[in-house]
Amino acid sequence: RPELMENVQKVAGFFTQQLSGLKDRFPNVVKDIRGKGLLIGIQLGTPNREFMQHARDEKLLIAGGGDNCVRLLPPLTLTLDEAREAVEKLERACEAAQRKAASA
């Protein structure tokens, strides 16, 4: 449906913008953002299993991937409010990963 695809494009654009901001703020944690639409991969500078745990601590479930990546696989019906909440949780996961790396 056209309205579903409009939503996907709007939310994907928001995610891309916000994740780029996280990459700028946490360059030692987020190395690259990849993907198309709402299928998003985040290449990490910290171990992806540890980052996945930080995200789980924030009640955000993300999938692991090759090349030290994690994947975001939200439903196509994701709202902007839900995307904002996910970005906030990802930001806190980045903060936790950065703290852990600094203390190592």
Secondary structure, DSSP 8 states (H G I E B T S, - for coil): -HHHHHHHHHHHHHHHHHHHHHHHH-TTTEEEEEEETTEEEEEESS-HHHHHHHHHHTT---EEETTTEEEE---TT--HHHHHHHHHHHHHHHHHHHHHHHH-
